[in-house]
């Protein structure tokens, strides 16, 4: 499944729910299913700055593909990072760096988050894209 198909799958899933309480419940469920970061990797250098809650993101490149694992101390935030990982995981660094994550706006996520959570979402996206840019630069050396 390519990155566009993954985004469309999420958009389709969110159309099932009528209101945002149901969508939040779904996001929480996604967070519970998230493959979490190895506890030894919950270090300060993996914390995403700009998030109200604590979010750890581990990034690896294996066989030319980005591999993300994460965890958060907030259940909704954990679901949000889970959505991002679902779209960006197993993609090349170049793809991760340049992808327009339009599903965020298409499902109305950003407009239904508090300002501090919306800033956190932006910080998560930026961190994943920065990690991808760093990986891309390493692979071209």
C-alpha positions in Angstrom: 0.0 0.0 0.0 1.5 3.3 -1.0 1.4 6.4 1.2 -1.6 8.0 -0.6 -3.6 4.7 -0.1 -2.7 4.7 3.6 -4.0 8.3 4.0 -7.2 7.5 2.1 -7.8 4.4 4.3 -7.6 6.6 7.4 -9.9 9.2 5.8 -12.4 6.4 4.9 -12.3 5.0 8.5 -13.0 8.4 10.0 -16.1 8.9 7.8 -17.7 6.0 9.6 -18.1 8.1 12.8 -20.7 10.7 13.1 -19.3 13.0 15.8 -16.0 13.9 17.3 -16.5 12.0 20.6 -16.7 8.8 18.5 -13.6 9.9 16.5 -11.6 10.6 19.7 -12.6 7.1 21.0 -11.3 5.6 17.8 -8.0 7.6 18.1 -7.7 6.3 21.7 -8.2 2.7 20.4 -5.5 3.3 17.8 -3.1 4.4 20.5 -3.8 1.2 22.5 -2.8 -0.8 19.4 0.4 1.2 18.8 3.6 -0.8 18.8 5.4 1.1 21.5 9.0 2.2 21.8 11.4 0.0 23.6 11.4 1.3 27.2 15.2 1.7 27.2 14.7 4.2 24.3 12.4 6.5 26.3 15.2 9.0 26.7 15.3 12.8 26.7 16.8 12.9 23.2 13.8 11.1 21.9 11.2 13.4 23.5 9.4 15.6 21.0 9.7 19.2 22.1 6.6 21.3 21.7 4.1 18.7 22.9 2.1 19.3 26.0 2.3 15.7 26.9 5.4 13.5 26.8 5.9 11.8 23.5 8.9 9.7 22.7 9.8 8.9 19.1 12.4 6.4 18.0 13.5 6.5 14.4 15.5 3.8 12.6 16.3 3.2 8.9 16.3 -0.5 7.9 16.8 -1.6 4.3 16.3 2.0 3.2 12.9 2.4 4.9 12.0 4.5 7.9 10.9 2.6 11.0 9.2 4.5 13.8 8.1 3.5 17.2 6.6 5.8 19.8 4.9 6.2 23.1 3.1 8.9 25.0 1.8 9.5 28.5 -1.5 10.8 27.0 -3.9 8.4 25.4 -5.1 10.8 22.6 -1.6 11.9 21.8 -0.5 8.2 21.6 -3.3 7.6 19.1 -2.3 10.7 17.0 1.3 9.6 16.8 0.0 6.2 15.9 -1.8 7.7 12.9 1.3 9.4 11.8 3.4 6.2 12.1 0.7 4.3 10.2 1.1 6.6 7.2 4.9 7.2 7.3 6.3 3.8 8.6 8.1 1.7 6.0 8.5 4.5 3.6 11.8 5.9 2.2 13.3 8.9 3.9 12.7 10.9 0.8 9.0 10.0 0.7 8.6 10.8 4.4 10.3 14.2 4.1 8.2 15.4 1.1 4.8 13.8 1.8 1.9 16.2 2.3 0.0 14.7 5.2 -3.4 15.9 3.9 -5.3 13.3 5.9 -4.9 15.5 9.0 -7.0 18.2 7.5 -9.2 15.9 5.5 -10.5 14.2 8.7 -10.7 17.5 10.5 -8.2 16.5 13.2 -6.3 19.7 13.6 -9.4 21.9 13.9 -10.7 19.6 16.7 -7.6 19.7 18.8 -6.9 22.2 21.5 -4.2 24.8 20.5 -1.6 23.1 22.6 -2.4 19.6 21.1 -2.4 21.1 17.6 1.1 22.5 18.3 2.1 19.1 19.5 0.8 17.5 16.3 2.8 19.9 14.2 5.9 19.1 16.4 5.4 15.4 15.8 5.1 15.9 12.0 8.2 18.1 12.0 10.3 15.7 14.0 9.4 12.8 11.8 10.2 14.8 8.6 13.5 16.1 10.2 14.5 12.6 11.0 13.7 11.6 7.5 15.8 14.5 6.1 18.8 13.4 8.3 18.4 9.8 7.1 18.2 10.9 3.5 21.4 13.0 3.8 23.2 10.1 5.4 22.2 7.8 2.5 23.5 10.2 -0.1 27.0 10.5 1.5 
